[in-house]
């Protein structure tokens, strides 16, 4: 069996296993548990817990390529965590809490909506803690005041996504876009983690949680009163560019900017070879929409795969929401 096909535990140095077992016994006897282990286990990720423990035991430095991926992933997770905290009114920034007060009241009137958003926020907080413990650094010095969630890069707001603070349907559409960006970003960086199977598996586990967030938000959108017909079918990515958002509402102060933002999330990036549109049907050189058997057609082919985003395209998507320059 090729080493890359081995289970993670089978690839760990036996000496490290012995030391991890010793550490486990210490924890069982009341020793302090590293916060990263707690965060990792909170999202069901034994690989991340192992990575945290092994780093703690040996103080191993991560290769630059892997460290860069983790640092960038941390920035995205801090962004998502602070976004949901602002929506829920739990941000350390009173201004962020106040801005989202109108939509928070609307969410409170929908059974289960606040509970779902709270659970998603807990996951994002666990991702932040886990990445920090695994070796990521907050290289952009991000805090609750580092973001303009209206998409205008200003401390006072006023960007094209301001409607998310007052319209629950639009807020969920923006949240779906943020989660889908995370899914495509993690997939795009997987190749840079291939040399470290433990961290690769850990990142893909976080990737799967982000995908479940996106699916859950789609369900919330479908269940909302007055949801348009297009949203009823947004449980999967259908089409490319803004169509994949499932009925993008462009009735805002700047509909062109909103549409362009969704085009960046779901459309082809600056390099369509590495970041193709979600309308793509070509996989491994095969147009899967033309495969015979059953009713597998173009829409099913588009829905079947999440296309990766490279770092440059992710920056183009999220930079309007980050006040610091993350280039």
C-alpha positions in Angstrom: 0.0 0.0 0.0 1.3 3.4 -0.9 2.2 5.6 2.1 -0.3 8.3 0.9 -3.1 5.8 1.2 -2.3 4.8 4.8 -4.5 5.9 7.7 -3.1 8.9 9.5 -2.2 6.9 12.7 -0.2 4.5 10.7 2.1 7.3 9.4 2.9 8.8 12.7 6.4 8.2 14.2 6.1 5.4 16.8 8.1 7.5 19.3 5.5 10.2 18.9 2.7 7.7 19.5 4.4 6.7 22.8 4.8 10.3 23.9 1.1 11.0 22.9 0.0 8.0 25.0 2.0 9.3 27.9 0.4 12.8 27.4 -3.0 11.2 27.2 -2.4 9.5 30.6 -1.3 12.8 32.1 -4.5 14.4 30.8 -6.6 11.6 32.3 -4.9 12.3 35.6 -5.8 15.9 35.5 -3.1 17.6 33.5 -4.0 20.8 31.6 -5.4 20.1 28.1 -4.1 22.3 25.4 -6.9 24.6 24.0 -6.2 23.4 20.5 -6.9 19.9 21.5 -10.2 20.9 23.0 -11.1 22.9 19.9 -10.2 20.0 17.6 -12.2 17.5 19.5 -15.1 19.9 19.5 -15.3 19.6 15.8 -14.6 15.9 15.8 -11.1 16.1 14.4 -8.7 13.7 15.9 -6.0 14.5 13.2 -6.0 18.2 14.3 -5.8 17.1 18.0 -2.8 14.9 17.1 -1.2 17.8 15.2 -1.6 20.1 18.1 -0.2 17.6 20.6 2.7 16.7 18.3 3.6 20.4 17.9 3.3 20.9 21.6 5.6 17.9 22.3 8.3 18.8 19.8 7.7 22.5 19.1 8.1 21.7 15.4 8.2 24.5 13.0 5.9 24.2 10.0 7.3 24.5 6.4 6.7 27.9 5.0 4.2 26.7 2.3 2.0 25.0 4.9 2.3 27.9 7.3 1.2 30.3 4.7 -1.9 28.2 4.0 -2.8 28.0 7.7 -2.3 31.7 8.2 -4.6 32.5 5.3 -7.2 30.0 6.4 -7.1 31.6 9.9 -7.8 35.0 8.4 -10.9 33.6 6.6 -12.1 31.8 9.8 -11.7 35.0 11.9 -13.7 36.8 9.3 -16.5 34.3 9.4 -16.5 34.0 13.2 -16.7 37.8 13.6 -19.5 38.0 10.9 -21.7 35.6 12.8 -20.9 37.2 16.2 -22.0 40.5 14.8 -25.2 39.0 13.4 -25.9 37.4 16.8 -25.0 40.5 18.8 -22.1 38.9 20.6 -19.2 40.8 19.0 -16.8 42.7 21.2 -17.6 45.7 18.9 -20.8 47.4 20.0 -21.0 49.1 16.6 -21.1 45.7 14.8 -23.8 44.5 17.1 -25.9 47.6 16.7 -25.6 47.4 12.9 -27.1 43.9 12.7 -29.8 44.6 15.4 -32.7 44.9 12.8 -31.9 41.6 11.0 -31.3 39.9 14.4 -34.9 40.7 15.4 -36.2 39.2 12.2 -34.1 36.0 12.8 -35.5 35.7 16.3 -39.0 35.4 14.8 -38.1 32.4 12.7 -38.1 29.1 14.6 -34.6 27.6 14.9 -32.9 30.4 12.9 -30.9 31.9 15.9 -30.0 28.4 17.2 -28.6 27.4 13.8 -26.6 30.6 13.5 -25.3 30.2 17.0 -24.1 26.6 16.2 -22.4 27.8 13.0 -20.6 30.5 15.0 -19.4 28.0 17.6 -17.9 25.9 14.7 -16.1 29.0 13.3 -14.7 29.8 16.7 -13.5 26.3 17.1 -11.8 26.5 13.6 -10.1 29.7 14.7 -8.8 28.2 18.0 -7.7 25.0 16.2 -5.8 26.8 13.5 -4.0 28.9 16.0 -3.1 25.9 18.1 -1.9 24.0 15.0 0.6 26.8 14.2 -1.3 29.5 12.3 -0.6 33.1 13.1 -2.9 36.1 12.9 -0.5 37.8 10.5 -2.9 40.6 9.6 -3.7 41.4 13.3 -7.4 40.9 12.7 -9.9 41.8 15.4 -13.6 42.6 15.6 -12.9 46.1 14.2 -11.0 44.8 11.2 -14.1 44.2 9.0 -16.7 46.2 7.2 -19.4 43.6 6.6 -21.2 45.9 4.1 -18.3 45.3 1.7 -16.9 48.8 1.5 -13.5 48.5 3.4 -14.4 51.5 5.5 -14.8 51.7 9.3 -18.2 53.4 8.8 -19.7 50.9 6.3 -22.1 51.8 3.5 -21.1 49.2 1.0 -23.3 47.2 -1.4 -24.0 44.5 1.3 -25.5 46.9 3.8 -28.9 45.3 3.2 -27.7 42.2 5.0 -28.2 44.1 8.3 -31.9 44.7 7.7 -33.1 41.8 5.4 -32.9 38.2 6.6 -33.3 36.7 3.2 -30.4 38.7 1.9 -28.3 38.1 5.0 -28.6 34.3 4.4 -27.7 34.8 0.8 -24.5 36.6 1.8 -23.8 33.9 4.5 -24.2 31.2 1.8 -21.7 33.0 -0.4 -19.2 33.3 2.5 -19.5 29.6 3.3 -19.2 28.6 -0.3 -16.1 30.8 -0.6 -14.6 28.9 2.3 -15.4 25.5 0.7 -13.8 26.5 -2.6 -10.8 28.1 -0.8 -10.0 25.0 1.3 -10.3 22.8 -1.8 -8.0 25.2 -3.7 -5.2 24.9 -1.0 -5.4 21.2 -0.5 -2.5 20.6 -2.9 -0.2 22.8 -0.9 -0.8 20.6 2.2 -0.2 17.3 0.4 3.2 16.9 2.1 1.7 16.8 5.5 -1.1 14.2 5.7 -2.1 15.1 9.2 -2.7 18.8 8.4 -4.2 17.9 5.0 -6.8 15.7 6.7 -7.4 18.3 9.3 -8.0 21.0 6.7 -10.4 18.8 4.7 -12.3 18.1 7.9 -12.8 21.8 8.4 -13.7 22.0 4.6 -16.5 19.5 5.2 -17.9 21.5 8.1 -18.0 24.6 6.0 -19.8 22.6 3.3 -22.4 21.5 5.8 -22.8 25.1 6.9 -23.5 26.1 3.3 -26.0 23.3 2.9 -27.8 24.2 6.2 -28.1 27.9 5.2 -29.6 26.8 1.8 -32.2 24.8 3.7 -33.0 27.9 5.8 -33.4 30.0 2.7 -35.7 27.4 1.1 -37.9 27.2 4.2 -38.2 31.0 4.6 -41.7 32.5 4.0 -42.0 34.0 0.6 -38.8 32.4 -0.8 -38.7 32.8 -4.5 -39.0 29.7 -6.7 -35.3 30.0 -7.7 -34.3 29.6 -4.0 -36.2 26.4 -3.7 -33.6 24.8 -5.9 -30.5 26.4 -4.3 -29.7 23.4 -2.1 -26.9 22.7 -4.6 -24.8 24.9 -6.8 -26.7 25.3 -10.1 -25.1 27.3 -12.8 -22.2 29.7 -12.6 -21.7 33.3 -11.6 -24.5 34.9 -9.7 -27.1 32.3 -10.8 -25.4 29.8 -8.4 -26.5 32.0 -5.5 -30.0 30.8 -6.1 -31.9 33.9 -7.0 -29.6 36.8 -6.2 -31.6 39.8 -5.0 -29.9 42.7 -6.7 -32.4 45.3 -5.4 -29.8 47.1 -3.3 -28.1 50.5 -3.4 -25.5 49.1 -5.7 -26.9 46.0 -7.6 -23.9 46.0 -10.0 -21.4 45.5 -7.2 -23.5 42.8 -5.5 -23.9 40.9 -8.8 -20.1 41.2 -9.5 -19.3 39.9 -6.0 -21.4 36.8 -6.5 -19.8 36.4 -10.0 -16.4 36.3 -8.2 -17.6 33.6 -5.8 -19.2 31.3 -8.3 -17.7 32.3 -11.6 -14.3 31.6 -13.1 -11.5 33.4 -11.4 -8.5 35.1 -12.9 -7.1 31.7 -13.9 -10.0 29.5 -15.1 -7.7 26.5 -15.2 -7.1 26.6 -11.5 -10.4 28.3 -10.4 -13.1 27.4 -13.0 -16.7 28.6 -12.8 -19.2 26.6 -10.8 -20.9 26.1 -14.2 -18.0 23.9 -15.2 -18.9 20.4 -16.4 -15.3 19.3 -17.3 -13.8 17.0 -14.8 -10.5 15.2 -15.4 -10.7 16.0 -19.1 -14.2 14.5 -19.4 -17.4 16.5 -19.9 -19.5 14.7 -17.3 -22.7 16.3 -18.6 -22.4 14.0 -21.7 -22.0 10.7 -19.8 -24.5 8.1 -20.7 -26.8 6.5 -18.2 -29.9 7.9 -16.5 -30.9 11.5 -16.7 -27.6 13.0 -15.8 -27.6 16.3 -17.6 -25.9 19.7 -17.5 -27.5 20.9 -14.3 -26.7 17.8 -12.4 -23.1 17.9 -13.7 -22.7 21.5 -12.5 -24.1 20.6 -9.1 -21.9 17.6 -8.6 -18.6 19.3 -8.0 -17.3 22.3 -6.0 -14.6 24.0 -8.0 -11.4 25.2 -6.2 -10.5 28.8 -5.8 -6.8 29.9 -5.7 -5.5 32.4 -3.1 -5.6 35.4 -5.5 -9.3 34.8 -6.3 -10.2 34.4 -2.7 -8.5 37.7 -1.9 -10.5 39.4 -4.7 -13.7 38.1 -3.1 -13.1 38.9 0.5 -10.8 42.0 0.4 -13.8 44.4 0.2 -14.9 43.1 3.7 -11.4 43.4 5.2 -10.2 46.9 6.3 -6.5 45.8 6.4 -4.9 44.9 3.2 -4.6 41.1 3.1 -2.7 40.8 -0.2 
